[in-house]
Amino acid sequence: MTDLTAYVSNASPFARKVRVTVLECGLEDRVTLIDVTNTALKPDPAVVAANPLGKIPALTRPDGPTVADSRVITRYLADLTATPLYPQDRIWEVLTLEAMADGIMEAALAISYELRFRPPEIVFHDWLEAQWRKVAQALHVIDTDWIEALAAPLDGAQIALGCALGYLDLRHDARGWRKDAPALANWYARFSERPAMVATAPA
């Protein structure tokens, strides 16, 4: 029975987190995915109706208010199906790494938006490089300190990180993130082969 609706976008890494989680939790028959064209300058009216911030992903449900923010939605879906994506014995590690992955997405999206929506003559290049430093610093720390954690059973942080790295490939491939994070690149090569990742790869 389909009783949940998720507003998503093919290219959004945050929305991809939800799309991957739907598949990993076996919820394809319960969640209807609505692909929208949504930007900060022109949010989709259906998204605004679901989430007054006008942001995706957003998950509507018949028995309560909209669930918004990718971290909240993925945890809701995992709890709904008792899928151990947020194991209590590793909860702080999982939430911390998920937050770091989301921070990578936020910085990478900020670069994309600056280049997409500002006229070329007023693009703030120092600000772009400051955003990329956030990405590079986080990748270095993950590559150095978190690889063992990534060997654990599938969790929400791994899904977030896989989607973040996929977005770097999609929008910032020329930056060559792999050269300074070889262990992470090896992990991602394996993780990106999961059926849920293949099925949600942006076109």
N, C-alpha and C positions, 0 to 999 in steps of 0.2 A: 504494500500500500504506500503510495506516495503522499506524504503529509508534511514534508519540509521543502522549502524553496530557498536556494542559495543564489544570490546575485554575484556573478563572477565576470572575469574578463580573461580572454585567452592569454594575453601577454603579462598580466599582473602576477608577480611572484607570490604576493599575499593570497590572492585568489587561488593560485595553484596549490598552495598549502592545503586549502580546504578541499580542492578537487582530488588531490592525492589521498587525503585522509578519508574522504568518502569511499574511495576504492579500497583502501587498506582496512577499513572497518566493515566492508561488505554492505554498504548502504546505498548502492546504486538504485535499488527499487524503492527507496524511501525519500531520496533527495532529488528534486528536480533542479537542474542547473540552468540558470537563465544567463546567457552571455550578453553583456551590455557594453555599450561604448560610453565610458565614463571618465571625465577629466575634472580637475579642480575648477577649470574655467567654465565647463559645461557639463554638470552632473546629470545623469539620467534621471528623469522624474520618478521612475519606479524605485530607483535607489534612494532618492531623497524621501520618498514616502515610507520606505522601510527603515532608513537610518537618517536622521536629520542632519548628520554631518556630511551626507552625500558621499560616503566612502564605501568601497567594496574591500573585502567581501562582507555580505550581510546575509543572515539566515533567518527567514521567517518561519514561524511555527504556529500551530493552531491553539496551543495551550499556554501561551505566554508571549511576552514582548519579543521583539527581534533580538537575536543574538548577534552582536557586532564585534569586530576586531578579530583578526585571524587566530590569535592565540586563544581567545575565548571560544571561538567556534570549534577549533580542533579539539580542545579539551572537552567541550560539550558533546561532540560526536563520539569521542573515545569513551566518555562516561556513559553515554546512551547505549553503547554496545558492549561495555565492559572490555574494551580492547586496551591492553596495558601500554598505551603510548606515554603515560605519565606515571611510571611505577613509583610507589611511595618510598622505596628504599634508595632511589636515585633522584628524588623529585627536585631538589635544589640544583643539582648538576644539570638536569634536563631543562629546567626553566631558565637557568642562566645561559646555557648554550643556545636555547631557542631565542632568547632576547638578543644575544649577540648576532645570530643569523638574521633576525628581523632588523637589527641595526645596519647590517650590511645592505639589506634590501632598501632601507630608507635612504641611505646615502647614495646608493646606485640609482634609485629612482629620482632623487633630487638632481643628480647630474643629467639624467635623461630629460627631466622637465625643463631645466635651465636651457638646454640645447634646443629643445622642441618648441618652447613657447616664447622665448625672448628673441627679439631681432638680433641677428649676428653681431651688429655693431655695439650692442650693449651687454653681450654675454660676459659674465663676471668670471674670468678664467682662474683667478686666484681662489675664488670660492669653489670652483669645480675641483681644483687640485686638493683643497682642504677636505672636500667630501671623499675624494679617492684615497687620501691618506687614512681616513677612518676605515675604509674597506681594507686597504693593504695591512694596516696594523692589526685588525681583527683576524684576517686570514693568517698572518704570521703567528699570532698567539694560538689559534686553533691548530695550525700545522705543528706547532712546537709542543703544546700542552694538552691537547684534547683528542689526539688520534686514538688513544686507548679507549676513551669514552665512546668513540664512534664505532668501536668493535662490539659494543653491547647490543642486545636485541633491539629491534626497531623501536624508536621512540619519537615523540613529537619534535625534539630538537633535530634529529637526523632528517626528518621530513623538511623542516624549515631550512636547514643548511643546504640540502639538495636543491630546493627551489631557489634559494639565493644564488647558488653557483650557476644554476641554469640560467638565471636572469643575467648574470655577468657575461655568460657566453652569448646570450641573445643581443644585449645592448652594448656591451663593453669588451667584446672579444679582443679588440686591438690593444687593450691594456695588458694582455698576456698574464693574467693572474696566476697561472700554473707555474711559471718559472720560479716564483719565490715561495711556493707552497707545494712542493713535490709530493709529500705524503698525503696531503689533502686531495691533490689531483688524482692520486691513485685510488683513494677511497671513493671519490666522486665517480670515477670511471666505472667502478663496480656498482655503486648505488644507483647510478642513472640507468642501469639495465633492469631495475625492478619494473615489473609490468605496470604498476601504477605511475611510475615516472615516465615510461615510454608512452603510455596512453594520454598523458597530460602535457607532453612536450609542446611548447608554443609553436604554432605554424610559422 
